[in-house]
Amino acid sequence: MALKPERPGIERIKDPELSGRLLGPRGYEDLLQVLRTARESGDAVAEALALERLGEHFDTIAPYDHERAVGYFSDALELFPYWPEAYFNRAVAEIHAGRFSEAISDFDKVEEWYADLDRVYDEEPSVMMGKILLFRAEARNFRRDPGDLDLARHEIMLANGFLPATRTGWYWKRHAPKRLRDTFVGIVGIPGTRGGGLLFILGVLVAAIVLFAWLRQITF
């Protein structure tokens, strides 16, 4: 992607009172009022940030409405189409909404900006890349198109290499074993199906062997 990523930082909001209202936790009604005020004043940055916060609200706070979250993130991207964080958050919401192919496409967009992510993210680019790989692997595991499970396993392994040995890095590293196990369980069967119990155990054993080999690789 030729164009550089862009982040509509809160410091770019013209009205200090409006920027103050976007800081800290806000409920739906507060964010909706900020959105109205931003639109009335013609402040595109404040509008985009309010839309993005509304997307996060509906994706992470009960009662969830993941489709609505996707819509808010999409509206924010209409204003700032080169905003990696909004693409990433929309991709996560798309997983929750069952839109796995769209999620993978959005994660691909963020990955294209990897070299420039330090310009628009507070996190280290390596942490962000590790998260992209883990979540994209999750989307592949749910979608299960031909080749998805092999790709998912490969991306989980790559994620471990990207994630640094920091507090944040280890937080995300601990998600990798379960995601890797899930890809094997998805192939050999799940409990409750005919013969699923035995196959499930076999799948867990296979995943454990792979995990053991992986841990030896990253330890030595």
C-alpha positions as CSV (number, residue, x, y, z in Angstrom):
1,M,0.0,0.0,0.0
2,A,1.7,3.2,-1.1
3,L,0.0,5.7,1.2
4,K,1.3,6.0,4.7
5,P,-1.0,5.2,7.7
6,E,-2.6,8.1,9.5
7,R,-4.0,8.4,13.0
8,P,-6.5,11.1,13.9
9,G,-4.9,12.0,17.2
10,I,-6.9,13.7,19.9
11,E,-4.5,16.6,19.9
12,R,-5.8,17.6,16.4
13,I,-9.3,18.4,17.7
14,K,-9.9,22.1,17.5
15,D,-12.2,22.4,20.5
16,P,-10.4,21.6,23.9
17,E,-13.7,20.9,25.5
18,L,-14.6,18.4,22.9
19,S,-11.2,16.7,23.2
20,G,-11.7,16.5,26.9
21,R,-15.0,14.8,26.5
22,L,-13.3,12.0,24.5
23,L,-10.7,11.3,27.2
24,G,-11.4,8.5,29.7
25,P,-14.3,6.1,29.8
26,R,-17.6,7.3,28.3
27,G,-21.0,5.8,27.9
28,Y,-23.1,5.4,24.8
29,E,-25.1,8.6,25.3
30,D,-22.0,10.7,26.1
31,L,-20.3,9.4,23.0
32,L,-23.4,10.0,20.9
33,Q,-23.5,13.6,22.1
34,V,-19.8,14.1,21.2
35,L,-20.5,12.7,17.8
36,R,-23.4,15.2,17.2
37,T,-21.3,18.1,18.4
38,A,-18.4,17.1,16.2
39,R,-20.6,16.9,13.2
40,E,-22.2,20.2,13.9
41,S,-18.8,21.9,14.3
42,G,-17.4,20.2,11.2
43,D,-14.5,18.6,13.2
44,A,-13.7,15.4,11.3
45,V,-11.0,14.3,13.8
46,A,-13.4,14.4,16.7
47,E,-16.1,12.8,14.6
48,A,-13.8,9.9,13.6
49,L,-12.6,9.4,17.2
50,A,-16.2,9.4,18.5
51,L,-17.2,6.8,15.9
52,E,-14.3,4.6,16.7
53,R,-15.1,4.8,20.5
54,L,-18.7,3.9,19.7
55,G,-17.5,0.9,17.7
56,E,-15.4,-0.2,20.7
57,H,-18.4,0.3,23.0
58,F,-20.7,-2.0,21.1
59,D,-18.0,-4.6,20.5
60,T,-16.8,-4.9,24.1
61,I,-19.6,-3.9,26.4
62,A,-22.8,-5.8,27.0
63,P,-25.3,-6.0,25.5
64,Y,-23.0,-6.5,22.6
65,D,-24.0,-5.5,19.0
66,H,-21.0,-6.5,16.9
67,E,-22.7,-5.6,13.6
68,R,-23.3,-2.1,14.9
69,A,-19.7,-2.0,16.0
70,V,-18.6,-2.9,12.5
71,G,-20.8,-0.1,11.1
72,Y,-19.3,2.5,13.4
73,F,-15.7,1.5,12.6
74,S,-16.6,1.6,8.9
75,D,-18.0,5.2,9.3
76,A,-14.7,6.2,11.0
77,L,-12.7,4.7,8.1
78,E,-14.8,6.7,5.6
79,L,-13.3,9.8,7.3
80,F,-9.7,8.4,7.7
81,P,-9.3,5.6,5.3
82,Y,-5.6,5.0,6.2
83,W,-6.1,4.4,10.0
84,P,-4.6,1.0,11.0
85,E,-6.1,1.0,14.5
86,A,-9.7,1.3,13.1
87,Y,-9.0,-1.5,10.6
88,F,-7.7,-3.7,13.4
89,N,-10.6,-3.0,15.7
90,R,-13.1,-3.5,12.9
91,A,-11.4,-6.8,12.1
92,V,-11.9,-8.0,15.7
93,A,-15.5,-6.9,15.6
94,E,-15.9,-8.8,12.3
95,I,-14.7,-12.0,13.9
96,H,-17.3,-11.5,16.7
97,A,-19.9,-10.9,14.0
98,G,-19.0,-14.0,12.1
99,R,-17.5,-12.1,9.1
100,F,-14.3,-14.0,9.0
101,S,-13.2,-13.3,5.4
102,E,-13.7,-9.6,5.9
103,A,-11.7,-9.7,9.2
104,I,-8.8,-11.4,7.4
105,S,-8.9,-8.8,4.7
106,D,-8.7,-6.0,7.3
107,F,-5.9,-7.7,9.2
108,D,-4.0,-7.9,5.8
109,K,-4.4,-4.1,5.4
110,V,-2.9,-3.4,8.8
111,E,0.0,-5.8,8.1
112,E,0.9,-3.9,4.9
113,W,1.6,-0.9,7.2
114,Y,3.8,-2.9,9.5
115,A,7.0,-0.8,8.8
116,D,5.1,2.4,9.8
117,L,3.0,1.2,12.7
118,D,5.3,3.0,15.3
119,R,4.1,6.3,13.8
120,V,0.4,5.6,14.6
121,Y,0.4,3.2,17.6
122,D,1.4,3.5,21.2
123,E,2.4,-0.2,21.2
124,E,5.6,-1.6,19.8
125,P,5.1,-2.6,16.1
126,S,6.3,-6.1,17.0
127,V,3.5,-6.4,19.6
128,M,1.0,-5.2,17.1
129,M,2.2,-7.6,14.5
130,G,2.0,-10.5,16.9
131,K,-1.6,-9.5,17.7
132,I,-2.5,-9.3,14.0
133,L,-1.1,-12.8,13.4
134,L,-3.0,-14.3,16.4
135,F,-6.3,-12.7,15.6
136,R,-6.0,-13.5,11.9
137,A,-5.3,-17.1,12.8
138,E,-8.4,-17.1,14.9
139,A,-10.5,-15.9,12.0
140,R,-9.0,-18.6,9.7
141,N,-9.7,-21.2,12.3
142,F,-13.4,-20.2,12.4
143,R,-13.7,-19.8,8.7
144,R,-12.1,-23.2,7.8
145,D,-11.7,-22.7,4.1
146,P,-9.2,-25.2,2.4
147,G,-5.8,-24.4,3.8
148,D,-7.0,-22.1,6.6
149,L,-6.0,-24.4,9.4
150,D,-2.4,-24.9,8.2
151,L,-2.1,-21.1,7.7
152,A,-3.6,-20.5,11.1
153,R,-0.9,-22.7,12.7
154,H,1.8,-21.0,10.8
155,E,0.7,-17.6,11.9
156,I,0.4,-18.6,15.5
157,M,4.1,-19.8,15.3
158,L,5.1,-16.6,13.7
159,A,3.3,-14.5,16.3
160,N,5.5,-16.0,19.0
161,G,8.5,-14.8,17.2
162,F,7.2,-11.3,16.9
163,L,6.0,-10.9,20.4
164,P,8.8,-9.5,22.6
165,A,9.8,-10.8,26.1
166,T,8.0,-7.9,27.8
167,R,4.9,-7.8,30.0
168,T,2.7,-7.0,27.1
169,G,4.4,-9.5,24.8
170,W,4.0,-12.3,27.4
171,Y,0.3,-11.4,27.9
172,W,-0.3,-12.1,24.2
173,K,2.1,-15.1,24.1
174,R,-0.1,-17.0,26.5
175,H,-3.0,-16.9,24.1
176,A,-1.0,-18.8,21.5
177,P,-1.2,-22.4,22.9
178,K,-5.0,-22.4,23.1
179,R,-5.3,-21.0,19.6
180,L,-2.9,-23.7,18.3
181,R,-4.8,-26.4,20.2
182,D,-8.1,-25.2,18.7
183,T,-6.8,-25.7,15.2
184,F,-6.0,-29.4,15.9
185,V,-9.3,-30.0,17.7
186,G,-11.0,-28.5,14.7
187,I,-9.6,-31.2,12.4
188,V,-10.1,-34.3,14.5
189,G,-13.5,-33.7,16.0
190,I,-15.2,-32.2,19.0
191,P,-16.9,-33.8,22.0
192,G,-20.5,-34.5,21.5
193,T,-20.2,-35.9,18.0
194,R,-20.1,-39.5,17.1
195,G,-16.6,-40.7,18.2
196,G,-15.8,-37.1,19.0
197,G,-14.7,-37.7,22.6
198,L,-11.8,-40.1,21.6
199,L,-10.9,-37.9,18.6
200,F,-10.9,-34.8,20.8
201,I,-8.4,-36.5,23.2
202,L,-6.2,-37.5,20.3
203,G,-6.3,-33.9,19.0
204,V,-5.3,-32.5,22.3
205,L,-2.4,-35.0,22.5
206,V,-1.2,-34.0,19.0
207,A,-1.4,-30.4,19.9
208,A,0.5,-31.0,23.2
209,I,3.3,-32.7,21.2
210,V,3.5,-29.7,18.8
211,L,3.4,-27.2,21.7
212,F,6.2,-29.1,23.5
213,A,8.4,-29.0,20.4
214,W,7.6,-25.3,20.0
215,L,8.4,-24.4,23.6
216,R,11.8,-26.3,23.3
217,Q,12.5,-24.2,20.2
218,I,11.9,-20.9,21.9
219,T,13.6,-21.9,25.2
220,F,16.9,-23.1,23.7
